[in-house]
């Protein structure tokens, strides 16, 4: 969690409204709403004093009801999905590779900025493809406002990969680049790349096997 979100989370826990948090932190209400849409909210005395009317109370009730509804739907979805078997994981990984994996070059690679997606990718590479840590390398793609050491510590904890598996960080310094991703990607994006490390099955042949799985899926569906 980045510093701005940590500060916003603290204010939300202290009972501050989106309006007040937005004023204090210069963060849009829409961003705050996105961050805390599933977090129950109880206003503090300052908020109650500032807004003594029906619409606020109604908004609080609606927010907390929405939190309950989201939790209920997610619990139902979890039961509906059931336990994921190894073949399920295999197919999930193929779908992930279809969306995020490298297909043009004969190197197995997946890029993403989401921690859970990266965790899932590593589990797929290890449990389905049979890889170990020394077959997986990680390259960070950052912006000038990212702290490289903090990002490296973050991704090391997320992936469990030793720092020796980290490759040279790529920093996007283009002057005409939009500031959008600077605000949205506090830890940048990472690319997981597979190296053979002396095992030919984990080099070009692994990429070809993955592409074979993908082609088989397309043929059948």
Order of alpha helices (4+ residues) and beta strands (2+ residues): alpha-alpha-alpha-alpha-alpha-alpha-beta-alpha-beta-alpha-beta-alpha-beta-alpha
